[in-house]
Amino acid sequence: MKANEIEKVMVAIDGSKNSLRAGKLAVNIAKNSGSQLIIMSVIVRPSYMVSQPQYFSAARRKLHKRWNDRVLKLARSEGVKVSAQILQSSSVVKSLLDFAASKKVDLIVVGTRGLGTFKRLIVGSVSSAVVYHATCSVLVVR
């Protein structure tokens, strides 16, 4: 791959308005660059969940699939080569970064919820962590 080429784009979808915006932008980038698009979603099982984990997992998987399918449908309508993944993990950031590295992704596209500085310190930010730790380029969409 040449320095200015993008062969694989990965977009992280969490159902938020900004992640769906990121999905639309990732579709456009993949279409214009002739890249493959990978749609990623990560299910995190809460530590407090002790009963009926199968129900939780199935319900969450269905919800994540619905989010991914919105971007998948758009990508296919634009003629983009696309695939979608739903992973289960204790860490969204680690899952995204490990998956991107294993697939040799050239660009990760993520949305941000635009939290203020104080909330960002308390809650943490997936987009900030991805930017900081990724070994490839990252585009954050507001």
FENVEN-V744512 format. One record per helix or strand of 3 or more residues. SS is the DSSP state (hx for helix, st for strand). FROM is the first residue (numbers start at 0). TO is the last residue. Records with the same first field share a line. If there is no record, write none. Layout:
SS = FROM-TO + FROM-TO
This chain:
st = 7-11 + 35-43 + 81-88 + 106-110 + 136-140
hx = 16-32 + 52-76 + 91-101 + 116-122 + 125-132
